[in-house]
Amino acid sequence: MSRLLLILALAALVAAFFLFDLDNQLTLEALKQHQADIAGFKADNPWLLAGAFFVFYVLVTALSLPGAAIMTLAAGALFGLWQGFVLVSFASTIGATLAFLVSRFLLQDAVQRRFGDKLKAINAGVARDGAFYLFSLRLVPVFPFFLINILMALTPIRATTFYWVSQLGMVAGTLVYVNAGTQLAAIDSLGGILSPGLLLSFALLGIFPFIARALVRVFQRRRVYRSWTRPRHFDRNLIVIGAGAAGLVSAYIAAAVKAKVTLVEAHKMGGDCLNTGCVPSKALIRSAKLAHQIKHADHYGLEAGAPAFSFKAVMARIHEVIRKIEPHDSIERYTKLGVEVLTGYGRLVDPWTVEIALNDGSIRRLTARSIIIAAGARPLVPELPGLERVGYLTSDTLWDEFAKREQPPRRLLVLGGGPIGCELAQSFARLGSEVTQVELADRLMAREDSDVSRLVESALTHDGVRVLTGHTALRFERRDGRKLMVAEHQGHEVEIEFDDLLLALGRGARLQGYGLEQLGIQTNRTVQTNDYLETLYPNIYAAGDVAGPYQFTHTAAHMAWYATVNALFGNLKRFRVDYSVIPWATFVAPEVARVGLNEQEAREKGIAYEVTRYGLDDLDRAIADGSDEGFIKVLTVPGKDKILGVTIAGEHAGDLIAEYVLAMKQGLGLNKILGTIHIYPTLSEANKYAAGEWKRAHAPERLLSWVGSYHDWRRGKQAGHRMQSGDDARKEVSR
Ligand SMILES: Cc1cc2nc3c(=O)[nH]c(=O)nc-3n(C[C@H](O)[C@H](O)[C@H](O)COP(=O)(O)OP(=O)(O)OC[C@H]3O[C@@H](n4cnc5c(N)ncnc54)[C@H](O)[C@@H]3O)c2cc1C
């Protein structure tokens, strides 16, 4: 009942506001018109005017009516800077608190009841840091004033806290606005608009949000560091934890700009990519490709046969490749570049100190102004019954384990249909293993479009992989010495027998055991960072797989640049990490490479697009090479040549995509690709032909028909004939 009465009273007040046309009175022009009358009234009744203004301001803000900003300017014009400031400061805070109380009374219970679960994190955040959030919102006027009043009321923040934080948080903004108002009052001619005082006031209005944001940053920094004692001097400018792609690039850049940098690596220099990831997998893929070509040599007019090879030699070659690349990432190289490399396990002790348990058993503590976490990721291992009993391999362990073997695994079960699972399943199948690949989703490589998934599944199946999509692994069993996986498929249990099990279920960021928990650095699958790759502590950064959102060597290196430049020079200029043009490739045969959007992402994001397809079965070089399987698919803005994304499925797709990456990065459209000479006969011509397909579909039909008419005329034909030819041309293009 009381709620209903309150709603009726509020509705009546709002209706009265509009009924008396007060919204139209609260404009700069109206106030300017009445300036002289108001000034006269003020001279006779100064306190009455101040009181009425105060009450009216409270009402406007309490009822969330439009006009508070104009009234703040008016306060400056009518009462001058200090009196205007005091009036507005209290009236706005009281009004805001009334709006807050009304919203709380009417809505809080209902909202919390309805969305309580979803609001848990927000409630906890507000309970912990509500005053600070509110202070930031008040200081940086990004969100409308009235929305903050209404929405904060729905959270558990106390009304008294709301009042005093609002009062304090709005001081700076109020002063700037009231000051601008004092200058507005002084305008009595057009020339007055250009008075230095007014220009300065407006400049202040403009830069105020930036100043406020900088202030918020200072407050934030103070808050996060308040329970730590900052060292007076630092041993290093930068300490980098982890020497994978992200860590190596970070240390390299830091040393190149003469910073004192220490790189800490617990295991092997080069991280996953060199030792257990990209390098060994690509070396394996190369051997498997050759075995495949020998087996299908008749496609090239040669005699086909079962490839004769020693699996041990194949695995030995993989390790040889790693050894050959190792010097690029070695301690010697980095030491020469000016990096101090320590081999040991690094742990964050406080925001500036890393304790390193060195591999020789000693412990060392170093302080640094900035720290970059580049601890990478590790393969995910599911909690499935019986898994430990049957034993399993991951990308971390398979290279050493298989290096001991004389023969490839006889029956290999690959769990996971993502890029790593597909690359390894196809390679081992090509080397003679009986491979079964099991995927939960209804298709392989589910991040790509379904036409890509179909192509990959068909290629894998063709190479002998038994692909089981839509299968959910339930448990593992050992029966009479046999190893089995039981999976669920369409409501039935399916048993799959295997000799070796390879888990390829994705990789999770390394988040435990090196101090993130103790420092309270937030994690949610990855280390949480802002756009500058700063963690909760602005001097601790994260880059590479540990921070995501992509898990590639080149993105790790890309992030490392931002993390390092921000870590070393962020006090001068910070750079937001740019994820706008990120390419990647999966090295199955045919390769799949992508940059930007594919169709499914464009649909999910509601982005309009046009598709242009070019089939590689049309490309001379691909036909000559016997690799004419696949396509290029370009998504463009409808009616324009601006590229939204490209997917290439085909031989060397990972190399071919580079041209589109450059085009997207530099804002070049398909017309520019079409106008670029590509060497004949190369696979790269496919990029130009795809652009040509787009051009053909967007041919300027009317213009072409006129050109046709021009040629007719040049041949001396009649106008009637010309029109006829023009019509034919139109028909041809539209066919
Ligand atoms: C089978 C496979 C194939 C892949 N193929 C490709 C590919 O073709 N192309 C591609 O771009 N990407 C590929 N990747 C992904 C690529 O390997 C990773 O994205 C890349 O290695 C990430 O680099 P990083 O520096 O973030 O982490 P990592 O390379 O994992 O390096 C992190 C390092 O930190 C060290 N470390 C962790 N914690 C500590 C600590 N507390 N103290 C000291 N040191 C610590 C670790 O020992 C590790 O060396 C592949 C991955 C796998 C598994």
The ligand as an SDF file (V2000), in Angstrom:
LIG
                    3D

 53 58  0  0  0  0  0  0  0  0999 V2000
   50.8840  -29.6700  -29.7030 C   0  0  0  0  0  0  0  0  0  0  0  0
   50.8470  -28.1850  -29.8120 C   0  0  0  0  0  0  0  0  0  0  0  0
   50.9630  -27.5790  -31.0370 C   0  0  0  0  0  0  0  0  0  0  0  0
   50.9380  -26.2040  -31.1540 C   0  0  0  0  0  0  0  0  0  0  0  0
   51.0580  -25.6490  -32.3790 N   0  0  0  0  0  0  0  0  0  0  0  0
   51.0450  -24.3020  -32.5150 C   0  0  0  0  0  0  0  0  0  0  0  0
   51.2140  -23.7030  -33.7820 C   0  0  0  0  0  0  0  0  0  0  0  0
   51.3660  -24.3840  -34.7820 O   0  0  0  0  0  0  0  0  0  0  0  0
   51.2150  -22.3710  -33.8710 N   0  0  0  0  0  0  0  0  0  0  0  0
   51.0560  -21.5730  -32.7620 C   0  0  0  0  0  0  0  0  0  0  0  0
   51.0620  -20.3590  -32.8830 O   0  0  0  0  0  0  0  0  0  0  0  0
   50.8940  -22.1210  -31.5410 N   0  0  0  0  0  0  0  0  0  0  0  0
   50.8920  -23.4550  -31.3920 C   0  0  0  0  0  0  0  0  0  0  0  0
   50.7590  -24.0140  -30.1450 N   0  0  0  0  0  0  0  0  0  0  0  0
   50.5470  -23.1220  -28.9990 C   0  0  0  0  0  0  0  0  0  0  0  0
   51.8750  -22.4990  -28.5220 C   0  0  0  0  0  0  0  0  0  0  0  0
   52.7720  -23.5270  -28.2060 O   0  0  0  0  0  0  0  0  0  0  0  0
   51.6130  -21.6340  -27.3100 C   0  0  0  0  0  0  0  0  0  0  0  0
   50.6010  -20.7190  -27.6040 O   0  0  0  0  0  0  0  0  0  0  0  0
   52.8590  -20.8590  -26.8970 C   0  0  0  0  0  0  0  0  0  0  0  0
   53.8690  -21.7700  -26.5360 O   0  0  0  0  0  0  0  0  0  0  0  0
   52.5320  -19.9500  -25.7210 C   0  0  0  0  0  0  0  0  0  0  0  0
   53.6860  -19.3440  -25.2580 O   0  0  0  0  0  0  0  0  0  0  0  0
   53.7700  -18.7830  -23.7680 P   0  0  0  0  0  0  0  0  0  0  0  0
   55.0540  -18.0330  -23.6660 O   0  0  0  0  0  0  0  0  0  0  0  0
   52.5460  -18.0970  -23.3950 O   0  0  0  0  0  0  0  0  0  0  0  0
   53.8130  -20.0730  -22.8420 O   0  0  0  0  0  0  0  0  0  0  0  0
   54.7760  -21.3110  -22.8120 P   0  0  0  0  0  0  0  0  0  0  0  0
   55.3960  -21.5990  -24.0970 O   0  0  0  0  0  0  0  0  0  0  0  0
   53.9910  -22.4050  -22.1790 O   0  0  0  0  0  0  0  0  0  0  0  0
   55.9260  -20.8740  -21.8210 O   0  0  0  0  0  0  0  0  0  0  0  0
   55.7120  -20.7100  -20.4550 C   0  0  0  0  0  0  0  0  0  0  0  0
   57.0080  -21.0500  -19.7430 C   0  0  0  0  0  0  0  0  0  0  0  0
   56.8880  -20.6080  -18.4020 O   0  0  0  0  0  0  0  0  0  0  0  0
   57.5820  -21.5240  -17.5760 C   0  0  0  0  0  0  0  0  0  0  0  0
   57.0600  -21.3340  -16.2140 N   0  0  0  0  0  0  0  0  0  0  0  0
   55.7960  -21.5230  -15.7770 C   0  0  0  0  0  0  0  0  0  0  0  0
   55.6800  -21.1770  -14.4840 N   0  0  0  0  0  0  0  0  0  0  0  0
   56.9260  -20.7740  -14.0950 C   0  0  0  0  0  0  0  0  0  0  0  0
   57.4550  -20.2960  -12.8640 C   0  0  0  0  0  0  0  0  0  0  0  0
   56.6880  -20.1240  -11.8060 N   0  0  0  0  0  0  0  0  0  0  0  0
   58.7610  -19.9900  -12.8170 N   0  0  0  0  0  0  0  0  0  0  0  0
   59.5490  -20.1110  -13.9210 C   0  0  0  0  0  0  0  0  0  0  0  0
   59.1060  -20.5460  -15.0930 N   0  0  0  0  0  0  0  0  0  0  0  0
   57.8060  -20.8780  -15.1810 C   0  0  0  0  0  0  0  0  0  0  0  0
   57.2370  -22.8690  -18.1990 C   0  0  0  0  0  0  0  0  0  0  0  0
   58.1920  -23.8410  -17.8280 O   0  0  0  0  0  0  0  0  0  0  0  0
   57.2840  -22.5360  -19.6820 C   0  0  0  0  0  0  0  0  0  0  0  0
   58.5520  -22.7870  -20.2220 O   0  0  0  0  0  0  0  0  0  0  0  0
   50.8020  -25.4020  -29.9970 C   0  0  0  0  0  0  0  0  0  0  0  0
   50.7040  -25.9910  -28.7490 C   0  0  0  0  0  0  0  0  0  0  0  0
   50.7320  -27.3540  -28.6440 C   0  0  0  0  0  0  0  0  0  0  0  0
   50.6410  -27.9750  -27.2910 C   0  0  0  0  0  0  0  0  0  0  0  0
  1  2  1  0
  2  3  1  0
  2 52  2  0
  3  4  2  0
  4  5  1  0
  4 50  1  0
  5  6  2  0
  6  7  1  0
  6 13  1  0
  7  8  2  0
  7  9  1  0
  9 10  1  0
 10 11  2  0
 10 12  1  0
 12 13  2  0
 13 14  1  0
 14 15  1  0
 14 50  1  0
 15 16  1  0
 16 17  1  0
 16 18  1  0
 18 19  1  0
 18 20  1  0
 20 21  1  0
 20 22  1  0
 22 23  1  0
 23 24  1  0
 24 25  2  0
 24 26  1  0
 24 27  1  0
 27 28  1  0
 28 29  2  0
 28 30  1  0
 28 31  1  0
 31 32  1  0
 32 33  1  0
 33 34  1  0
 33 48  1  0
 34 35  1  0
 35 36  1  0
 35 46  1  0
 36 37  1  0
 36 45  1  0
 37 38  2  0
 38 39  1  0
 39 40  1  0
 39 45  2  0
 40 41  1  0
 40 42  2  0
 42 43  1  0
 43 44  2  0
 44 45  1  0
 46 47  1  0
 46 48  1  0
 48 49  1  0
 50 51  2  0
 51 52  1  0
 52 53  1  0
M  END
$$$$
